[in-house]
Amino acid sequence: SHQEATEKEVERILRILQTHFENDRIFASPANTPISFFDFVIDPNSFARTVENVFHVSFLSRDGLAKIKLDEDELPIIEPIKPSEGGEEDSRAAARNQVVISLDQKEWK
């Protein structure tokens, strides 16, 4: 079904985010460095795929599996959230917000 396909794609993107985050941490710097949101979601060869990526990443944020925030330059960054124990999940759920972004083909290019 469409829902199952979406869930599988969200899981795949989470694994990519976690791997990318770990590789950056290991090879670039000792600190956990968040990843540029736009570098992560934009497919330079496909606007449609970019839109799909943003859609799937939104589930990671909604489900508390990834955190999206602004860096010191006010640009969005993304990082995976490690599974927590017990009550931390409830506090994360309360802190979640929603944001709407606009991205047209001109901006994408």
Buried (B, 14 or more C-beta within 10 A) or exposed (E): EEEEEBEEBBBEBBEEBBEBBEEBBEEEEEEEEBBEBBEBBBEEEEBEEBBBBBBBBBBBBEEBBBBBEEEEEEEBBBBBBEEEEEEEEEEBEEEEEEEEEEBEEEEBE
